[in-house]
Amino acid sequence: MRGEGDDEGEWDRLDRNPYHRLEYDTTMHFLRKHLPAKGLILDAGGGPGRYTVELARLGYDVVLLDITPRMLEIAAGRIREAGVEDCVKQVLEGSIEDLSCSFDAVLCLGGPLSHLVHEDRRLNAVKELIRVARPDAPVFASVIGRLAMCMNSIVYLWPEMKDNLGLYRRYTTTGQYLGGYGFAPCHFYAPEELREEFEGSAEIIEMVGLEGMFSSHEQRYNEVHEMGEYNELLWETHLRTCTHPSIVGVSEHFMLICRK
């Protein structure tokens, strides 16, 4: 469970350093590419509202939905600070498993699906995300990647590697992590798994590795980014490679974009 301080940190997570900013900047790049020119957008599981605020600044009408009251308090304050109250039509407490109304685009970003540990709940949430999208509306869903968690485990030497070998084997093999070692219960996705959850109900447009080729290299990426002289090349190369299936598979977060 996150405390209040951590809730504030959730707003800052996507701007903590250049590496974390990659997730946000890449997501915004592909939102701009696929969103309609105008319309009503659902930011489902949007937490403190970082994407809600940015999309409202761009002139979209937005409904923010999250299950955590504290997150919505933070979001309301950020919306006021940004002066976008007219574009944020509602800030609602609720679950991505029980949605209403219909929208010109649907967002589920930053891993809400990953935090539904049980498969039946994830499948129900996916069904709801697609159901409330209007015909031809895009749906964007980003999750936490399983292979990146496997890659990072040797770096961080999580306690379960020696204290609970069964748990370690389970989350690296199936993606199921039920908590207890400093991280909230979570399901870590393989790309083909996320694709299968949406296929049949929506047309898959593309999948994107949000940290892409720089995944699991946070320290070095930040060091090189701070030099300044390589940043244009880094971003250009990232955008050229981040939709390659192998890059999607190893990214810490990846996003599926589909159309109803």
Buried (B, 14 or more C-beta within 10 A) or exposed (E): EEEEEEBBEBBEBBEEEBBBBBBBBBBBBBBEEBBBEEBBBBBBBBBBBBBBBBBBEBEBBBBBBBBBEBBBBBBBEBBEEBEBEEBBBEBBEBBBBEBEEBBBBBBBBBBBBBBBBEEEBBBBBBBBBBEBBBEEBBBBBBBBBBBBBBBBBEEEEBEBBEEBEEBBEBBBEEBBBEEEBEEEBBBBBBBEBBBEBBEEBBEEBBBBBBBBBBBBBBEEBBEBBEEEEEEEEBBEBBBEBBBBEEBBBBBBBBBBBBBB
